[in-house]
Amino acid sequence: MISEFRPIIMRANRLLGAALVEHNFVKIEDLERANERLLELLGAEQIRQSTVLGILAYELKVLREEDVLLHLADTESLGLVDLRTYEINDDCRKATDLGAAWATWSVPYDKEEGITFIATAYYLSPAVRSYWEKQLGTTAIIWYGTTLNIIAEYLEKLDKERRASAVAAASA
């Protein structure tokens, strides 16, 4: 699955890293170390860990993810969402491409009157926003910030549900 999404993973992380440096969240040296680690993880086919933001925040500990979210709320007027407490729209659940969601750290979670709501940990990456705009076509998008962990928990839960449904269908 990772090879299919490698181009968007690389572009999303490259542009996110540039934005983090531009906004003085990290130093270029730290970003270079994170990029090297990202390449290792991609080589090992570990899509779940293939995130510059996660490497910077949780491995190198040179950034706090919360600081990025506060910046987005303050400067971009981006709302924040906790998917653990939100009832995800059934159509969105069914349509979620797990590979694309992992690659972009973004999840369409609701749809109302032609507007799609997307939770993302990668809003600072123009590649991510562009990717979803192309995927959704003419649909208007309202973006919300969230953490990597919240995205990961949701995607793991969705994957588990899909696997359980497939097993149930196969044994029926």
Steps between C-alpha positions, in 0.01 A plus 500: 500500500780742583644503146166619360501799735875566514484814279237671719676386818827653380341822374277545806790451739741718301256792491397452862866503603562819304201665668620392845839660432338812350283545811801444727370180657820309417854562376607384157748256662216331689292479184791339316531235775124440484510465121775239526291306750193533277689337212597210729137449601378517141763244403365272772143548367380650829226738388373549856832652608576684174443849632753781534272662757499185712876455470565862601252491788533150641841364395720811487284692749582838343137600446171474685207405279273709723702812411432440131127458568490819707678682218239375252215607726655845556635587155280299264181512710489123463262315727616192688318167518536186709376212287479277809195697615344561158252273328654454156264520203431147365560602138836646599592183693417280202678724249818550702805379309725384783817534292422858401402587855826360642704665224350844566416465869152623412150355536175619340264457794176675414304628205221754511328693222782435252774590748755241612663535841856371522704448816875525438830511682664627178316824425831686461582284198350651183549161333249343738238767446550482123477119504163500675365785287579293190356181653173669593464699180266795531403423859564784741727405790513625857826400668548418867824435681562193712791294629685216335389272781131578449530435125691176566248374756212566262670332202604197705146463634353533149746243363412259781127544432550435128705187567236370743225563242700319233553199729131496593398521133742222404372265770132570425 
